[in-house]
């Protein structure tokens, strides 16, 4: 998939555990795990906003587009 999630990197930079982020954001730790692994097909903007607020980052710090094939 060309969208890569770097949530694990931001958690490490902020020295925060998934459990703590889940509590701050108001979603389950399982959903944080799914986001970290990139096994989700989408994320709600309000959830993305809450994650950015909790981690003091921008959406671009969490998501990156990496094309599958060069053009």
N, C-alpha and C positions, 0 to 999 in steps of 0.2 A: 504494500500500500504506500502511495507516495507521501502521505501525511505521517510523520513520525512524532511521537509524544515523548517529551523530555521531562516529564513530571518527576521521575526518580532523581534526575540531576538537580532539579530545583529543591527537592526535599533534602538532598544531601547538602547543598549549599546553605540552606537555612537551618540545618541540623534539626530537622523535624521528622517525626515518624508519621507513617501513613495513618495511624490511629488518631493522632492529634489533629492532623489535617481533616480527617473525616468528621471529627467532632466540631471543628471550627466551621466547616462548610455545610454540615447538616446532611451528609450522605453516609452510606455504609462504608466500612473499611473494604468490603468486597468490591464496591464500585470504584473506590480509589485504586485497588489492585487491577481491575479491568482497564481503567484509564492508563495506568502505568504500563501495562503490557500492550496497549494499542488495540485491544480486542473489542473496542466499541465502534459503532458505526456513526456516532454523533455525540455531541455534548451540548446541553442547553446553555445559552448565553448567561443565564443567571448563575448556573453552576460554575462556569468558566470565570465569571466575575468574582464569585466568592473564593475560588481557588487563588486567583490573582491577588485579591485583597489579603488573604491569609498568608500568602508567600511573598507579598510585596514585590510583584513582578508584572510583566506585560504578557498578553497572550502569546506574543512571538517568542517569549522565553520558554514557553511550554510546548509550542507546536512548530514543526518545521516541514516544509514541502521538499521532498527529495524525489525527483522524477524517476520512474522505473527504467525508461529507455532514453538515451540521448537522441535529440532530433537532428 
